[in-house]
């Protein structure tokens, strides 16, 4: 079984007065490689998993859905929103698929997640 092992956010500020922002959300997919039925540090990354996500900015009512991305060998997929408006964000992984592993969303860590871009 596989699960969302981590959701991390980074922001890049640039332009005059650093008033422009790119928001990157990094999703890590792992599988229960130690077979204990628990999401923990002993689990390995899943490469070539297809990840579907949604990012919403409640302050503006905008939501963004990306074309599903495949994870790297490190189990990560990066979703980038260029020129992101400041404010709070809600991020949800809506789907994970793989040729070998099944997604068990009840094991997900950090899903859904939130971030405040200032």
Secondary structure as a PSIPRED ss2 file (coil, helix, strand):
# PSIPRED VFORMAT (PSIPRED V4.0)

   1 X C   1.000  0.000  0.000
   2 X E   0.000  0.000  1.000
   3 X E   0.000  0.000  1.000
   4 X E   0.000  0.000  1.000
   5 X E   0.000  0.000  1.000
   6 X E   0.000  0.000  1.000
   7 X E   0.000  0.000  1.000
   8 X E   0.000  0.000  1.000
   9 X E   0.000  0.000  1.000
  10 X E   0.000  0.000  1.000
  11 X E   0.000  0.000  1.000
  12 X E   0.000  0.000  1.000
  13 X E   0.000  0.000  1.000
  14 X E   0.000  0.000  1.000
  15 X C   1.000  0.000  0.000
  16 X H   0.000  1.000  0.000
  17 X H   0.000  1.000  0.000
  18 X H   0.000  1.000  0.000
  19 X C   1.000  0.000  0.000
  20 X E   0.000  0.000  1.000
  21 X E   0.000  0.000  1.000
  22 X E   0.000  0.000  1.000
  23 X E   0.000  0.000  1.000
  24 X E   0.000  0.000  1.000
  25 X E   0.000  0.000  1.000
  26 X E   0.000  0.000  1.000
  27 X E   0.000  0.000  1.000
  28 X E   0.000  0.000  1.000
  29 X E   0.000  0.000  1.000
  30 X E   0.000  0.000  1.000
  31 X E   0.000  0.000  1.000
  32 X C   1.000  0.000  0.000
  33 X C   1.000  0.000  0.000
  34 X C   1.000  0.000  0.000
  35 X C   1.000  0.000  0.000
  36 X C   1.000  0.000  0.000
  37 X C   1.000  0.000  0.000
  38 X C   1.000  0.000  0.000
  39 X C   1.000  0.000  0.000
  40 X C   1.000  0.000  0.000
  41 X C   1.000  0.000  0.000
  42 X C   1.000  0.000  0.000
  43 X C   1.000  0.000  0.000
  44 X E   0.000  0.000  1.000
  45 X E   0.000  0.000  1.000
  46 X C   1.000  0.000  0.000
  47 X C   1.000  0.000  0.000
  48 X C   1.000  0.000  0.000
  49 X C   1.000  0.000  0.000
  50 X E   0.000  0.000  1.000
  51 X E   0.000  0.000  1.000
  52 X E   0.000  0.000  1.000
  53 X E   0.000  0.000  1.000
  54 X E   0.000  0.000  1.000
  55 X E   0.000  0.000  1.000
  56 X E   0.000  0.000  1.000
  57 X E   0.000  0.000  1.000
  58 X C   1.000  0.000  0.000
  59 X C   1.000  0.000  0.000
  60 X C   1.000  0.000  0.000
  61 X C   1.000  0.000  0.000
  62 X E   0.000  0.000  1.000
  63 X E   0.000  0.000  1.000
  64 X E   0.000  0.000  1.000
  65 X E   0.000  0.000  1.000
  66 X C   1.000  0.000  0.000
  67 X C   1.000  0.000  0.000
  68 X C   1.000  0.000  0.000
  69 X E   0.000  0.000  1.000
  70 X E   0.000  0.000  1.000
  71 X C   1.000  0.000  0.000
  72 X C   1.000  0.000  0.000
  73 X C   1.000  0.000  0.000
  74 X C   1.000  0.000  0.000
  75 X C   1.000  0.000  0.000
  76 X E   0.000  0.000  1.000
  77 X E   0.000  0.000  1.000
  78 X E   0.000  0.000  1.000
  79 X E   0.000  0.000  1.000
  80 X E   0.000  0.000  1.000
  81 X E   0.000  0.000  1.000
  82 X C   1.000  0.000  0.000
  83 X C   1.000  0.000  0.000
  84 X C   1.000  0.000  0.000
  85 X C   1.000  0.000  0.000
  86 X C   1.000  0.000  0.000
  87 X E   0.000  0.000  1.000
  88 X E   0.000  0.000  1.000
  89 X E   0.000  0.000  1.000
  90 X E   0.000  0.000  1.000
  91 X E   0.000  0.000  1.000
  92 X E   0.000  0.000  1.000
  93 X E   0.000  0.000  1.000
  94 X E   0.000  0.000  1.000
  95 X E   0.000  0.000  1.000
  96 X E   0.000  0.000  1.000
  97 X E   0.000  0.000  1.000
  98 X C   1.000  0.000  0.000
  99 X C   1.000  0.000  0.000
 100 X C   1.000  0.000  0.000
 101 X C   1.000  0.000  0.000
 102 X C   1.000  0.000  0.000
 103 X E   0.000  0.000  1.000
 104 X C   1.000  0.000  0.000
 105 X H   0.000  1.000  0.000
 106 X H   0.000  1.000  0.000
 107 X H   0.000  1.000  0.000
 108 X C   1.000  0.000  0.000
 109 X C   1.000  0.000  0.000
 110 X C   1.000  0.000  0.000
 111 X C   1.000  0.000  0.000
 112 X C   1.000  0.000  0.000
 113 X E   0.000  0.000  1.000
 114 X E   0.000  0.000  1.000
 115 X E   0.000  0.000  1.000
 116 X E   0.000  0.000  1.000
 117 X E   0.000  0.000  1.000
 118 X C   1.000  0.000  0.000
